[in-house]
Amino acid sequence: TPVPDEMVEIPAGPFIRGTTKGGFDERPERTITLDTFSIDRYEVTNHYYHQFVLATGHRKAGPPSRYAKNIARMRGSNQPVVYVSWDDAVEYCRWKGKRLPTEAEWEKAMRGSDGKLWPWGNLEKPGGANWARVQDGFEVTAPVGTFQDDRSPYGVMDGAGNVMEWVGDWYSERYYRDSPDTNPPSPEFGTFRVLRGGTYTTTGGDVRITSRSKMVPDFRDETIGFRCAISG
């Protein structure tokens, strides 16, 4: 049975973005104010992405064959779709009448308003999400929503683990310092798009919700998926 294709409304107001406990690009810790928006409760799954491919003729999610080591174990209907580029994600969201979340929206939706470092709080929990740090029964991606601890204060699932997620923004190392305080948009240009969240391959301690990753927008990988948002 496919998981519901449902969204969670994130109320307007301030939240704490960034942290002094992370890398240079996660600083400074600042209060940012966002308008109301809604975000998918779950990462987009293979089931829903397949509907998009059938309806539009868009290319399937998949790697060159030489990279397909794990893909046979990642095709479950409720597993997150992977091997999608930033443009693939944008086109899917557009087809659904949605868009990619901004980086600020993603961070607020996953950590809440009070600056938690993980969806569940400020203390690390090695088995709290689908990471490679403990034997949790999943060698690759888990069906979305499996890890109940990986639930944000708003009820958004899998922000800390499972797959990294494309967001709408260009990456700027200094953007947390330079951005406006209200509804920060993407930087105007860049080389890399931002990826947020941990993945089932994450082993180190650098798995905070504030952690920022980057990649060229046409890159596709078995650790990268996405979810959609809408304004208002």
Backbone bond lengths (Angstrom), bond angles and torsions (degrees), N, CA, C in turn:
res aa  C-N    CA-C-N  psi(-1)  N-CA   C-N-CA  omega(-1)  CA-C   N-CA-C  phi
1 T - - - 1.458 - - 1.523 109.29 -
2 P 1.314 118.10 124.32 1.468 118.99 179.55 1.526 111.45 -63.14
3 V 1.326 116.33 142.82 1.463 119.57 172.92 1.526 108.28 -63.60
4 P 1.322 118.07 154.23 1.464 119.48 179.67 1.527 111.58 -62.93
5 D 1.315 115.07 140.91 1.471 120.84 174.15 1.522 106.56 -88.36
6 E 1.336 115.58 77.96 1.454 119.43 -172.21 1.521 110.61 -122.13
7 M 1.339 114.26 159.25 1.447 120.89 -178.53 1.526 110.08 -119.49
8 V 1.310 115.70 159.51 1.462 123.42 178.63 1.525 107.33 -118.29
9 E 1.336 116.38 129.34 1.463 119.64 177.26 1.522 109.83 -82.89
10 I 1.327 115.31 128.47 1.463 121.78 177.73 1.528 106.96 -103.67
11 P 1.326 117.83 117.48 1.465 120.03 -172.35 1.527 112.12 -68.36
12 A 1.328 115.20 152.30 1.458 121.46 175.96 1.523 110.12 -62.44
13 G 1.336 114.29 151.43 1.458 118.30 176.13 1.511 112.13 139.60
14 P 1.332 116.06 -177.06 1.458 120.79 -176.26 1.526 112.23 -83.93
15 F 1.317 114.37 157.20 1.460 121.06 169.05 1.524 108.00 -149.59
16 I 1.317 115.44 161.00 1.455 120.66 177.79 1.526 108.45 -88.49
17 R 1.334 116.20 120.56 1.461 121.61 178.72 1.523 109.51 -109.18
18 G 1.337 115.85 141.54 1.452 120.30 178.11 1.517 112.79 82.12
19 T 1.323 115.48 179.01 1.457 121.17 -179.91 1.519 109.45 -158.37
20 T 1.306 115.55 151.10 1.467 120.51 173.20 1.524 111.12 -84.51
21 K 1.322 117.58 -4.80 1.458 122.26 -176.53 1.519 112.68 -93.25
22 G 1.324 117.99 -1.59 1.447 120.98 -175.70 1.511 113.53 -111.41
23 G 1.325 115.25 -154.53 1.447 121.92 -178.26 1.519 112.47 -78.73
24 F 1.330 114.68 175.36 1.461 120.90 -178.69 1.530 111.47 -56.48
25 D 1.335 116.70 -39.92 1.470 119.06 -175.53 1.523 113.33 -77.41
26 E 1.337 118.21 -3.03 1.471 122.19 175.33 1.531 112.04 -98.12
27 R 1.321 117.35 4.41 1.456 122.08 -175.08 1.521 110.35 -115.05
28 P 1.338 116.98 155.25 1.464 128.02 -0.89 1.525 111.41 -83.61
29 E 1.311 115.68 170.24 1.460 121.13 170.89 1.521 106.77 -77.15
30 R 1.345 116.60 122.80 1.467 120.61 -174.72 1.519 110.27 -138.83
31 T 1.321 115.34 155.88 1.459 120.87 172.76 1.518 108.79 -90.37
32 I 1.323 115.19 123.04 1.460 123.50 -178.86 1.525 107.91 -119.21
33 T 1.310 116.91 141.24 1.463 121.46 -179.84 1.524 109.72 -112.38
34 L 1.313 115.87 131.31 1.464 122.15 179.50 1.516 110.43 -121.77
35 D 1.331 115.60 149.12 1.460 120.92 168.98 1.525 109.50 -72.04
36 T 1.315 116.28 168.13 1.460 121.34 175.07 1.527 110.41 -60.03
37 F 1.317 116.12 138.88 1.470 121.60 172.20 1.519 107.58 -149.63
38 S 1.311 115.45 167.57 1.464 120.70 174.35 1.518 108.89 -123.15
39 I 1.336 115.76 149.18 1.462 121.65 -177.82 1.519 108.36 -136.78
40 D 1.329 116.74 148.79 1.458 120.70 178.16 1.525 110.21 -58.28
41 R 1.318 115.57 135.08 1.468 119.03 177.15 1.531 110.49 -64.12
42 Y 1.324 116.36 -36.39 1.462 121.75 -175.87 1.524 110.65 -119.14
43 E 1.323 114.94 155.07 1.457 119.26 167.98 1.525 108.85 -59.34
44 V 1.334 117.04 146.75 1.465 120.76 178.75 1.532 108.77 -60.41
45 T 1.312 116.34 130.37 1.464 121.39 -175.27 1.521 111.63 -96.22
46 N 1.330 114.58 167.13 1.464 120.37 175.82 1.524 111.39 -56.87
47 H 1.324 116.88 -38.11 1.463 120.29 -178.47 1.526 111.64 -58.35
48 Y 1.317 116.59 -50.39 1.464 119.75 -175.99 1.522 111.57 -74.56
49 Y 1.309 117.44 -33.38 1.466 118.69 178.01 1.534 110.38 -68.37
50 H 1.317 117.00 -35.25 1.465 120.45 176.97 1.524 110.86 -63.07
51 Q 1.327 116.98 -37.81 1.473 119.30 175.54 1.521 111.02 -60.40
52 F 1.308 117.13 -41.62 1.468 122.80 177.29 1.523 111.10 -60.79
53 V 1.331 117.06 -45.67 1.466 121.05 179.87 1.526 110.76 -62.31
54 L 1.328 116.69 -44.14 1.465 120.23 179.55 1.525 111.81 -64.23
55 A 1.308 116.76 -38.02 1.470 120.48 -175.83 1.518 113.01 -76.74
56 T 1.325 117.41 -30.80 1.467 120.26 -170.66 1.516 114.78 -114.71
57 G 1.325 117.53 -16.76 1.457 119.77 -173.84 1.520 113.44 78.05
58 H 1.325 116.88 9.07 1.464 120.39 177.48 1.522 109.22 -62.08
59 R 1.334 116.74 153.00 1.462 119.50 -178.60 1.526 110.85 -59.77
60 K 1.321 114.77 148.97 1.452 120.33 177.71 1.515 110.53 -69.88
61 A 1.324 115.19 158.56 1.455 120.92 173.40 1.517 108.19 -80.12
62 G 1.319 116.82 117.51 1.452 118.85 -179.95 1.504 111.88 179.10
63 P 1.322 116.11 157.70 1.452 121.16 -177.27 1.519 111.55 -96.16
64 P 1.342 117.58 167.59 1.460 119.35 162.09 1.522 109.33 -55.42
65 S 1.303 117.75 146.08 1.467 120.98 -170.33 1.521 112.86 -56.84
66 R 1.329 117.93 -31.48 1.467 119.28 -177.54 1.529 112.19 -68.88
67 Y 1.338 117.20 -13.02 1.458 120.57 179.79 1.522 112.59 -104.60
68 A 1.292 117.10 10.92 1.463 120.37 -167.87 1.525 113.60 -91.56
69 K 1.329 117.03 30.15 1.464 120.67 -174.19 1.524 112.37 -55.88
70 N 1.322 116.79 -46.91 1.462 120.61 -173.14 1.520 114.07 -102.93
71 I 1.331 117.45 -6.00 1.467 118.44 -165.93 1.520 112.45 -62.83
72 A 1.339 117.93 -31.08 1.463 119.39 -179.80 1.515 111.69 -62.99
73 R 1.348 117.05 -25.37 1.467 121.05 179.61 1.523 112.09 -92.15
74 M 1.317 117.11 4.43 1.459 120.99 -173.94 1.518 112.21 -121.45
75 R 1.327 116.98 17.63 1.456 120.54 -174.78 1.518 113.37 -103.12
76 G 1.328 117.79 9.66 1.457 119.69 177.49 1.520 110.95 -59.13
77 S 1.319 116.92 145.45 1.467 119.52 -172.04 1.519 112.62 -61.50
78 N 1.338 117.69 -29.30 1.466 120.45 -178.75 1.523 113.11 -102.44
79 Q 1.312 117.57 6.39 1.462 120.02 170.05 1.527 108.91 -79.52
80 P 1.335 117.25 151.42 1.464 118.45 -179.96 1.520 111.58 -66.76
81 V 1.312 116.24 140.02 1.457 119.73 175.03 1.525 108.57 -65.69
82 V 1.332 116.23 138.74 1.466 122.12 177.95 1.526 108.18 -131.00
83 Y 1.332 115.56 179.99 1.456 121.25 -173.72 1.523 110.73 57.10
84 V 1.308 115.81 47.41 1.465 121.77 173.55 1.532 107.78 -121.36
85 S 1.320 116.17 134.77 1.457 121.47 176.35 1.523 110.19 -79.39
86 W 1.315 115.48 172.14 1.461 119.52 176.12 1.526 110.33 -60.15
87 D 1.321 117.30 -41.45 1.466 120.34 179.70 1.523 111.89 -67.19
88 D 1.329 117.71 -37.55 1.462 119.91 174.37 1.524 110.49 -58.53
89 A 1.334 116.00 -44.26 1.468 120.59 -179.65 1.520 111.06 -63.64
90 V 1.334 116.74 -42.77 1.466 120.78 178.66 1.523 110.65 -60.53
91 E 1.331 116.85 -44.01 1.467 120.28 -178.27 1.522 111.59 -66.38
92 Y 1.324 117.71 -39.46 1.458 119.65 176.89 1.525 110.25 -61.86
93 C 1.330 116.32 -48.86 1.466 119.12 -178.73 1.525 110.89 -59.79
94 R 1.320 116.74 -41.00 1.467 120.30 179.05 1.525 110.97 -62.33
95 W 1.326 116.07 -41.41 1.467 120.69 178.18 1.524 110.96 -60.58
96 K 1.320 117.33 -33.54 1.460 121.81 179.52 1.529 112.60 -84.39
97 G 1.345 117.51 0.26 1.456 120.24 -175.28 1.505 112.98 75.21
98 K 1.314 116.66 24.90 1.459 122.91 -177.40 1.529 109.29 -124.57
99 R 1.309 116.79 -163.55 1.464 124.03 178.22 1.521 107.90 -153.99
100 L 1.320 116.38 169.86 1.465 118.87 171.27 1.528 109.35 -72.32
101 P 1.323 117.89 147.01 1.467 119.49 174.63 1.519 110.42 -68.30
102 T 1.323 116.36 151.72 1.460 119.03 168.13 1.523 108.46 -70.30
103 E 1.317 115.02 163.99 1.466 118.69 178.65 1.525 110.93 -61.42
104 A 1.322 117.21 -39.87 1.464 120.32 179.39 1.524 111.27 -65.90
105 E 1.335 117.08 -41.56 1.464 119.81 177.78 1.523 110.86 -61.05
106 W 1.305 116.48 -43.99 1.471 119.89 -178.85 1.528 109.39 -60.02
107 E 1.326 116.89 -45.71 1.464 119.34 -175.98 1.524 111.42 -65.63
108 K 1.328 117.52 -42.56 1.461 118.92 178.39 1.520 111.11 -63.81
109 A 1.334 116.72 -43.24 1.467 120.15 -177.61 1.517 112.03 -62.60
110 M 1.333 117.14 -29.95 1.461 120.49 -174.99 1.521 114.20 -92.30
111 R 1.327 118.02 -28.18 1.472 118.39 -174.94 1.512 113.19 -112.46
112 G 1.328 118.03 -11.23 1.450 120.10 -176.11 1.516 110.80 85.05
113 S 1.316 116.01 -168.42 1.460 120.54 -171.47 1.524 114.04 -94.19
114 D 1.340 117.64 -13.72 1.459 120.01 -168.03 1.525 114.72 -106.08
115 G 1.331 117.60 17.09 1.452 119.98 171.28 1.507 116.30 81.77
116 K 1.335 118.93 23.87 1.459 120.16 175.72 1.534 109.96 -59.40
117 L 1.339 116.62 146.16 1.456 120.83 177.56 1.518 112.46 -85.80
118 W 1.327 116.81 -20.56 1.459 122.72 175.50 1.526 107.65 -135.79
119 P 1.312 118.02 162.11 1.467 119.01 -178.74 1.522 113.48 -56.58
120 W 1.339 116.47 -29.67 1.463 120.37 -175.68 1.523 113.63 -93.90
121 G 1.324 118.60 -10.37 1.461 119.35 -179.35 1.518 111.45 150.36
122 N 1.326 115.81 -154.55 1.466 121.22 -175.01 1.526 114.04 -108.26
123 L 1.318 117.95 0.56 1.454 121.24 176.75 1.520 109.37 -103.11
124 E 1.334 115.95 131.16 1.453 120.51 -178.92 1.530 110.48 -62.98
125 K 1.316 115.49 143.66 1.463 121.52 -179.69 1.531 106.35 -135.27
126 P 1.344 118.20 96.81 1.470 120.12 -171.36 1.527 114.21 -54.04
127 G 1.335 117.38 -32.85 1.460 119.58 179.62 1.512 113.68 -98.49
128 G 1.329 116.79 18.31 1.458 119.59 -173.95 1.509 115.35 -76.08
129 A 1.326 116.67 -19.28 1.464 120.38 -176.90 1.522 108.72 -144.25
130 N 1.304 117.45 173.47 1.464 121.67 178.85 1.522 109.60 -79.18
131 W 1.325 114.50 83.71 1.459 123.13 175.48 1.524 108.69 -114.77
132 A 1.336 116.08 177.18 1.463 120.71 176.62 1.522 110.72 -97.84
133 R 1.305 117.08 24.14 1.469 120.90 -171.87 1.528 112.24 -93.87
134 V 1.306 116.96 -20.19 1.466 121.12 177.75 1.529 107.89 -140.09
135 Q 1.327 115.77 159.87 1.464 119.95 175.06 1.528 108.17 -79.78
136 D 1.316 115.76 101.43 1.466 119.96 -174.91 1.521 113.04 -110.41
137 G 1.347 116.65 5.89 1.449 119.93 179.75 1.516 114.07 92.48
138 F 1.334 117.83 -2.84 1.464 121.29 -179.16 1.523 109.24 -125.23
139 E 1.341 116.09 114.03 1.456 120.18 177.94 1.527 111.02 -80.37
140 V 1.324 115.78 -27.43 1.473 120.08 178.75 1.527 107.56 -126.63
141 T 1.318 117.92 -146.20 1.455 120.30 -178.33 1.523 111.00 -66.63
142 A 1.314 114.66 149.09 1.462 121.67 175.09 1.532 108.71 -102.21
143 P 1.327 118.26 154.77 1.461 118.61 170.60 1.523 109.94 -52.50
144 V 1.301 116.74 138.83 1.468 120.24 -175.71 1.526 110.13 -58.87
145 G 1.326 115.51 142.81 1.455 120.49 179.28 1.514 115.17 82.44
146 T 1.341 117.92 4.67 1.460 120.67 -177.60 1.521 111.87 -68.36
147 F 1.326 117.19 -40.67 1.467 121.57 -173.76 1.525 109.02 -91.16
148 Q 1.319 115.26 101.88 1.459 119.66 -173.00 1.522 112.93 -69.00
149 D 1.328 118.37 -25.25 1.462 119.68 175.74 1.524 111.53 -69.79
150 D 1.333 115.78 -26.24 1.466 120.22 -179.01 1.528 108.98 -85.58
151 R 1.311 113.99 58.42 1.471 122.90 -178.61 1.522 107.01 -128.27
152 S 1.314 116.25 124.09 1.459 119.38 -177.48 1.522 110.68 -73.19
153 P 1.339 118.22 167.45 1.466 120.02 176.76 1.528 113.26 -56.73
154 Y 1.326 117.41 -20.37 1.471 120.96 178.41 1.525 112.33 -93.98
155 G 1.332 117.28 -5.38 1.454 120.22 -179.23 1.511 114.54 92.60
156 V 1.316 118.02 16.12 1.466 122.20 176.59 1.527 107.93 -86.46
157 M 1.339 116.50 134.60 1.459 121.11 -169.32 1.534 112.58 -102.66
158 D 1.337 114.77 150.36 1.470 123.67 166.95 1.524 114.01 66.41
159 G 1.320 117.24 34.47 1.456 118.89 174.62 1.516 113.05 -75.36
160 A 1.334 117.17 -32.27 1.461 120.64 -175.69 1.519 112.95 -84.84
161 G 1.330 117.31 -26.13 1.457 120.23 -174.71 1.514 112.84 -141.48
162 N 1.316 115.23 -164.88 1.463 126.80 -179.21 1.526 110.83 79.37
163 V 1.335 119.60 -82.79 1.469 120.63 174.13 1.522 109.37 -136.59
164 M 1.334 115.10 153.16 1.455 119.98 167.51 1.521 108.35 -68.14
165 E 1.337 116.03 157.83 1.459 119.98 -174.70 1.520 110.92 -130.58
166 W 1.335 114.94 131.08 1.459 119.82 170.66 1.524 110.15 -63.25
167 V 1.335 116.83 140.32 1.462 121.60 166.67 1.523 107.90 -122.19
168 G 1.313 117.12 177.21 1.446 120.06 -169.92 1.517 115.48 -76.09
169 D 1.324 118.12 -17.78 1.460 121.17 -166.61 1.524 114.30 -83.16
170 W 1.338 114.39 148.35 1.461 120.15 159.75 1.530 108.25 -69.93
171 Y 1.334 116.10 150.14 1.457 120.87 179.70 1.521 110.60 -86.29
172 S 1.326 116.27 133.02 1.453 123.09 170.19 1.522 107.86 -135.76
173 E 1.303 117.16 124.02 1.462 121.10 -176.15 1.525 111.87 -59.68
174 R 1.340 116.75 -32.33 1.463 120.96 -174.46 1.534 112.35 -100.54
175 Y 1.316 117.09 10.74 1.464 118.36 -170.86 1.517 113.06 -66.50
176 Y 1.327 118.15 -31.12 1.457 119.20 179.38 1.519 111.47 -66.47
177 R 1.293 116.88 -22.52 1.460 120.87 175.54 1.532 111.36 -86.71
178 D 1.342 116.43 -37.96 1.461 120.77 -168.20 1.522 114.66 -95.13
179 S 1.321 119.61 -14.71 1.465 121.26 -171.29 1.521 111.57 -73.51
180 P 1.335 117.21 157.90 1.459 119.59 173.52 1.532 111.48 -66.73
181 D 1.327 115.50 162.80 1.466 121.26 -176.59 1.525 113.15 -82.74
182 T 1.325 117.31 -15.32 1.466 120.67 -175.39 1.523 109.51 -123.19
183 N 1.326 116.46 125.81 1.468 123.26 177.98 1.526 112.20 45.25
184 P 1.329 118.37 57.13 1.467 119.29 -177.45 1.521 111.30 -60.12
185 P 1.342 117.55 125.12 1.455 120.60 178.33 1.519 110.39 -84.28
186 S 1.313 115.94 177.13 1.461 119.83 172.69 1.523 109.94 -65.05
187 P 1.339 118.17 146.47 1.462 118.45 165.51 1.525 109.80 -52.24
188 E 1.320 117.26 153.76 1.465 120.79 -172.48 1.518 113.13 -67.97
189 F 1.311 117.22 -28.40 1.458 119.66 -177.54 1.520 108.82 -155.01
190 G 1.313 116.49 169.73 1.454 121.24 179.36 1.509 110.40 176.63
191 T 1.315 115.08 -178.88 1.465 122.56 175.93 1.514 111.21 -103.09
192 F 1.326 115.71 -35.36 1.460 122.24 -175.72 1.525 110.48 -115.05
193 R 1.332 116.18 148.87 1.457 122.25 167.88 1.528 109.08 -95.74
194 V 1.324 115.04 154.40 1.466 120.30 -176.27 1.525 110.30 -83.04
195 L 1.327 115.08 139.58 1.454 124.10 168.91 1.517 107.88 -117.77
196 R 1.315 116.30 139.59 1.469 120.01 -179.05 1.525 110.07 -127.56
197 G 1.327 113.87 151.76 1.449 120.69 175.63 1.517 113.21 94.98
198 G 1.340 115.28 163.48 1.450 121.86 176.64 1.514 111.15 -89.42
199 T 1.319 115.30 179.99 1.456 121.09 -176.14 1.527 110.45 -141.69
200 Y 1.314 116.47 167.12 1.459 120.81 -179.28 1.528 112.62 -64.01
201 T 1.335 118.34 -11.22 1.463 121.43 177.37 1.525 112.59 -95.80
202 T 1.316 118.30 -4.17 1.459 121.90 -176.17 1.529 110.47 -66.49
203 T 1.332 115.91 128.12 1.462 119.96 -179.93 1.524 112.74 -122.59
204 G 1.325 118.65 -28.23 1.452 121.08 -175.64 1.510 112.48 -80.13
205 G 1.318 115.24 -175.41 1.453 120.88 -179.56 1.518 113.58 -84.12
206 D 1.324 116.68 -5.73 1.458 120.44 -173.72 1.524 110.70 -86.51
207 V 1.316 116.25 64.25 1.460 120.97 -174.51 1.523 111.44 -125.68
208 R 1.319 116.39 22.49 1.467 119.60 177.26 1.531 110.26 -62.27
209 I 1.318 115.91 155.01 1.458 120.57 174.63 1.529 110.75 -62.81
210 T 1.323 117.08 -24.34 1.470 120.55 -179.99 1.523 113.40 -79.25
211 S 1.336 117.77 -11.55 1.463 120.00 -176.37 1.527 110.89 -63.21
212 R 1.328 115.90 136.50 1.464 122.26 -177.69 1.524 109.80 -115.70
213 S 1.318 115.58 134.41 1.463 121.78 176.18 1.515 108.70 -122.40
214 K 1.333 116.44 166.80 1.461 120.53 -177.51 1.517 109.49 -148.49
215 M 1.338 115.30 152.55 1.462 120.30 178.57 1.527 108.64 -161.51
216 V 1.333 115.87 153.44 1.465 119.30 175.09 1.525 108.63 -61.83
217 P 1.332 118.17 143.46 1.468 120.05 -168.62 1.525 115.45 -67.47
218 D 1.334 118.58 -19.12 1.467 118.02 -179.28 1.528 112.47 -93.11
219 F 1.331 116.97 6.49 1.464 121.18 -179.36 1.521 109.96 -73.64
220 R 1.334 115.92 141.11 1.467 121.60 175.05 1.526 108.29 -130.11
221 D 1.330 116.50 139.98 1.456 120.09 -175.42 1.523 109.29 -155.70
222 E 1.335 115.01 159.16 1.473 119.21 -179.19 1.518 113.13 -74.65
223 T 1.322 118.16 -4.67 1.468 120.96 178.08 1.525 112.57 -104.32
224 I 1.338 118.45 4.80 1.463 121.08 -172.38 1.525 110.92 -119.68
225 G 1.333 115.73 126.48 1.460 123.46 173.31 1.520 109.01 -135.99
226 F 1.339 115.88 -150.44 1.472 118.70 -178.34 1.518 109.44 -171.35
227 R 1.325 115.21 171.53 1.468 123.28 167.57 1.520 107.46 -143.62
228 C 1.318 117.59 168.17 1.471 122.88 -173.51 1.516 111.14 -111.83
229 A 1.316 114.98 164.63 1.468 122.82 177.11 1.524 108.96 -140.21
230 I 1.324 116.04 167.06 1.463 122.55 170.40 1.522 108.25 -141.60
231 S 1.313 115.79 152.27 1.456 120.67 178.14 1.524 110.19 -79.22
232 G 1.321 115.88 152.47 1.460 120.64 173.30 1.520 113.20 78.51
